[in-house]
């Protein structure tokens, strides 16, 4: 597996994927590969206009047969938008083979989502937590092996979940907040696998991945929002020297989503220098990310904050052969917000 590339992806004809943040960076590259291999890809994008432009580029570059790309609005910084996306998807699609929780923001000045959450935690973790909860019944009801893949980062290594100040209202450091959100991604991915296993769901797995250091537009958003030209050029210089291409950075996500034999609870990343570049391989994340007490506490808090609860009895029923998953099976209470 040391030289695994997109050419090793099996045929995906007949499969449906959802990719958040599919209009740029790693999500864009993953979408290209999934569509090239025959999958229908629902591109969940904050901006439909940017999503449509990206879809047009992919259609032209890949010379796709038919139109396997479906661009839909999904703003992870707005739980109402997440709910609307899920409702529309469930109405229009009978199957979901792979959900790629990819979109994210990194090291930006403090701001809040539409629901009052600190943006990095709200987008990177809570938005995906809510989206997965709303779609999970459809994932497990889809025949064959299905997957939920959540994108983390090597920055999780320095992350900590500050339960006393989860929205960083008392003290905010952009990198500390980013590390918290990326650790939350892993705690969620592993806890989801534990709960699926406990419910007896065998054909759906939850896995995680990280891209290493990939040269994408993600790094530029923080300096742009700060209005710092110096930081922006410094980041671009670092990307040029240290970063691998977005095509390579997307491989761990593509591997975790498609490679046969990926285990539930797997963590996939680049196997080269300092795990920052190279071809994908299974790895081990930080000891903190496997802390079950921390994961259970985060799960309960995430349900409270989003108003989306996971009913694993219903999920187990949906996994049985011949079961029908009704739209909106996840319990939907009013989101509590940050206060």
Secondary structure as the mmCIF struct_conf table of DSSP 4:
data_model
#
loop_
_struct_conf.conf_type_id
_struct_conf.id
_struct_conf.beg_label_comp_id
_struct_conf.beg_label_asym_id
_struct_conf.beg_label_seq_id
_struct_conf.end_label_comp_id
_struct_conf.end_label_asym_id
_struct_conf.end_label_seq_id
TURN_TY1_P TURN_TY1_P1 UNK A 2 UNK A 3
HELX_RH_3T_P HELX_RH_3T_P1 UNK A 6 UNK A 8
HELX_LH_PP_P HELX_LH_PP_P1 UNK A 9 UNK A 11
TURN_TY1_P TURN_TY1_P2 UNK A 13 UNK A 14
STRN STRN1 UNK A 16 UNK A 20
TURN_TY1_P TURN_TY1_P3 UNK A 21 UNK A 23
BEND BEND1 UNK A 24 UNK A 24
HELX_RH_AL_P HELX_RH_AL_P1 UNK A 25 UNK A 36
TURN_TY1_P TURN_TY1_P4 UNK A 37 UNK A 38
STRN STRN2 UNK A 40 UNK A 45
BEND BEND2 UNK A 46 UNK A 46
HELX_RH_AL_P HELX_RH_AL_P2 UNK A 48 UNK A 62
TURN_TY1_P TURN_TY1_P5 UNK A 63 UNK A 63
BEND BEND3 UNK A 65 UNK A 66
STRN STRN3 UNK A 69 UNK A 73
TURN_TY1_P TURN_TY1_P6 UNK A 76 UNK A 77
HELX_RH_AL_P HELX_RH_AL_P3 UNK A 79 UNK A 92
BEND BEND4 UNK A 94 UNK A 94
BEND BEND5 UNK A 97 UNK A 97
STRN STRN4 UNK A 98 UNK A 101
BEND BEND6 UNK A 107 UNK A 107
STRN STRN5 UNK A 112 UNK A 112
TURN_TY1_P TURN_TY1_P7 UNK A 114 UNK A 115
BEND BEND7 UNK A 116 UNK A 116
STRN STRN6 UNK A 118 UNK A 118
HELX_RH_AL_P HELX_RH_AL_P4 UNK A 119 UNK A 121
HELX_RH_PI_P HELX_RH_PI_P1 UNK A 122 UNK A 127
HELX_RH_AL_P HELX_RH_AL_P5 UNK A 128 UNK A 141
BEND BEND8 UNK A 142 UNK A 144
STRN STRN7 UNK A 146 UNK A 151
HELX_RH_3T_P HELX_RH_3T_P2 UNK A 154 UNK A 158
HELX_RH_3T_P HELX_RH_3T_P3 UNK A 163 UNK A 165
TURN_TY1_P TURN_TY1_P8 UNK A 166 UNK A 167
BEND BEND9 UNK A 169 UNK A 170
HELX_RH_AL_P HELX_RH_AL_P6 UNK A 174 UNK A 198
TURN_TY1_P TURN_TY1_P9 UNK A 199 UNK A 200
BEND BEND10 UNK A 203 UNK A 203
STRN STRN8 UNK A 204 UNK A 209
BEND BEND11 UNK A 213 UNK A 213
STRN STRN9 UNK A 214 UNK A 214
BEND BEND12 UNK A 216 UNK A 216
TURN_TY1_P TURN_TY1_P10 UNK A 217 UNK A 217
HELX_RH_AL_P HELX_RH_AL_P7 UNK A 218 UNK A 226
TURN_TY1_P TURN_TY1_P11 UNK A 227 UNK A 227
HELX_RH_AL_P HELX_RH_AL_P8 UNK A 229 UNK A 242
HELX_LH_PP_P HELX_LH_PP_P2 UNK A 243 UNK A 243
STRN STRN10 UNK A 244 UNK A 244
HELX_LH_PP_P HELX_LH_PP_P3 UNK A 245 UNK A 245
HELX_RH_AL_P HELX_RH_AL_P9 UNK A 246 UNK A 249
TURN_TY1_P TURN_TY1_P12 UNK A 250 UNK A 250
HELX_RH_AL_P HELX_RH_AL_P10 UNK A 251 UNK A 258
TURN_TY1_P TURN_TY1_P13 UNK A 260 UNK A 261
HELX_LH_PP_P HELX_LH_PP_P4 UNK A 262 UNK A 263
TURN_TY1_P TURN_TY1_P14 UNK A 264 UNK A 265
STRN STRN11 UNK A 267 UNK A 270
BEND BEND13 UNK A 272 UNK A 272
HELX_RH_3T_P HELX_RH_3T_P4 UNK A 273 UNK A 275
BEND BEND14 UNK A 276 UNK A 279
STRN STRN12 UNK A 280 UNK A 283
HELX_RH_3T_P HELX_RH_3T_P5 UNK A 287 UNK A 290
HELX_RH_AL_P HELX_RH_AL_P11 UNK A 292 UNK A 306
STRN STRN13 UNK A 308 UNK A 309
HELX_RH_AL_P HELX_RH_AL_P12 UNK A 312 UNK A 319
BEND BEND15 UNK A 320 UNK A 320
TURN_TY1_P TURN_TY1_P15 UNK A 321 UNK A 322
HELX_LH_PP_P HELX_LH_PP_P5 UNK A 325 UNK A 326
TURN_TY1_P TURN_TY1_P16 UNK A 327 UNK A 328
BEND BEND16 UNK A 330 UNK A 330
STRN STRN14 UNK A 331 UNK A 332
HELX_LH_PP_P HELX_LH_PP_P6 UNK A 333 UNK A 335
#
